[in-house]
């Protein structure tokens, strides 16, 4: 079998590589028939010798080649890809895994015709950055793997605080579970620890830029020009568009919660609304001020726009930066 793993999301691509290796190790307990080559050590002769040698206690073999197409020379790419495709035709019991630590361009643009030829014969795994709602689901699933739990609001807040960096998210999840269990004693309970919003606020350092509120204030005034200018400022600072999208989703979701609580409780008292919504009092105080600039119906319309643009981003019809600009224009035009 031929496997090709690549993508801008290096965390999930690495997970997939480890998953394939773990599955192979069920047949090869001592890793005697597994060979891993870095780009500088890959050449056709080495791959041929390793893949054709007799396996220890098993005929199955696995060859993992890292970053051949992003770092290797043209001659090696040609020789290795031709050999692998020929071996695949012969149905030999050898798995060839091509792992790239970055994304190889569409239709093999960066990998050349050799990559395209392998894609036609093999199993392709492309791990693109996840959209905001996908990150929330990923966090919930990741926490749940060890029979722990995280509330949906806590998952959203963690995604907002950290952004789309799954390496850091994974580290923060491990920290939260460990500290939560140590401090609360929940490790004694069946089902493990449960992480809530307060845990995230207390234990995770937020990368949330304070002036995101200024961008939303501009939208409340229907000042699209200022909102777009502030957005450009975020992007110039190197803030990832998908992360900014997540922040807008989070804050407009808070606006809906606060607006609803203010209507039901008939008050704009920060303490009362914070207790009702379970949001941080500082966030509530800022959100109450913003909420006066929006009607509840208007906020529901905005929420529908988020679903629309999230869908377009997921389907690859819009990149996150273009989606943000169009989103601000649409929100500014709503009545």
Secondary structure, DSSP 8 states (H G I E B T S, - for coil): -EEEEE-S-HHHHHHHHHHHHHHHHTT-TT-TTEEEE-GGG--HHHHHHHHHS--SS-S-EEEEEESHHHHS-HHHHHHHHHHHHHHHHTT-SEEEEEE-SS---GGGTTTHHHHHHHHHHSEEEE-----HHHHHHHHHHHHHTTT-EE-HHHHHHHHHHH-S-HHHHHHHHHHHHHHHHHHH-GGGSTT--EE-HHHHHHHS-----TTHHHHHHHHHTT-HHHHHHHHHHHHHTT--HHHHHHHHHHHHHHHHHHHHHHHHHT---HHHHHHHHT--HHHHHHHHHHHTTS-HHHHHHHHHHHHHHHHHHHTTSS-HHHHHHHHHHHHHH--
